[in-house]
Amino acid sequence: VQLVQSGAELRNPGTSVKISCKTSGYTFINDYIAWVRQVPGQGLEWMGRIDPEDHGTRYARKFQDRVTFTVDTSTNTAYVELNNLRSDDTAVYYCTRPYRWWGQGTLVNVSS
């Protein structure tokens, strides 16, 4: 099983970022993909999850107005898009096939 994420991103406040998570080595629709982030110096923070089979989503209340999870079942890839970025969104973002397999993380740096 592999989850490979897209590279680091630098964004200005108020903009958006979209991170990809390409999976392989298992049947993509058989398990959720969850997204978790880690702000520097803090613990892991669950953002939510998506079911690739029916595209059903569940978002953590903190993010539900700004985040969108999608999947492309033709490429076995999951995406997270976070809008209206703030400086406190600076973090490493991880996708996970809960919670045994993890992507390598994507650093998003929000700075003016």
N, C-alpha and C positions, 0 to 999 in steps of 0.2 A: 504494500500500500504506500502510495506517495501523494503528498499534497504539496504543490509547488506554487508559491505566490509570486505576484508581480513585484517589481523593484520599488525602492524607496521613492517617496514623493515629497516635494516641497510645494506648499501652497500658501497663498495669502489668506488672511481672515476674510470670511464671507463667501469664499468659493467652495467648490465641491471636489471630492476625490472619489475615484472608483478603483477598487483593488480586486484583482482576480485570484482565483485559487483553482488551479488545474489538478484534477485528481486522476489517479490511475491505480490499477492493481486490484480493483474490486468493482462490484456492480453499483454504479453511482446512485441509482434510484432506491437502493436498498437501505439507505441510512441517511439521517439528517446531516446537514453541515451547520455547525454553530460558528459564531464569530465572537471572539474574545479580544479585549485589548489590555495593554499594560502601559499606563502612564508612568513616566520615569519616577522611580522612588516609591511606587505604589504597587498594590497587588493586582491580580488579574480581575478584569471586569467583564461580565457576560453581557453581550450586546443583544443576543437573540439567536434564532436558528431558522432554517428553512428545510422543508421536506422536498427533495428534488423530484419525488414521484408526483405530487399534486401541486407543488409550488406554494403550499401553505406555509405561512410565516408566523412567527411569534417574536415580538420585539420587547426588549426591556423598556420599561416605562420611561426611563431617562432619555432614550434615543428615539422613541417611536415617531416623533414628529420630524426627524431629520435623517433617518436611515432607511435604506431600501435594500433588501436582499433579493437577488435573482439567481437563476441557474440557466445554463445552456446544456440541455441533455445531449445535444449532438456532439459536444466537445467535452462533456463531463467536467464542466467548469462552473464554479460558483463565483458570485460577485457580491461585493458590498459597496454601496455608495453612501457617503455621508455628506450632507449638504450644510450650508451655512457654517462653515468651519470656524472654530474659535481657537485661540492659542492653547487653551486647555484640552484640545483634542489631539495635541501632540502626544504621540504614543506609538508603540509597536502593536500592530493589528495582526491577529492570528485567525486562520481558519482551522477547524478541527472536525474530524469525524469523531464525534464525542465519545470519550475524551482520551482515547488511546493513541490516535494518530493526529499529528499536528503539522501544519505548514511551518515554514522557516521563519515566518514573521515578515511584516512589511512596515518599515518606519515611515510614518507620516509626520512631517514637521510643518507646523502652521506658524508662520512668522511673517510679519510685515517688513 
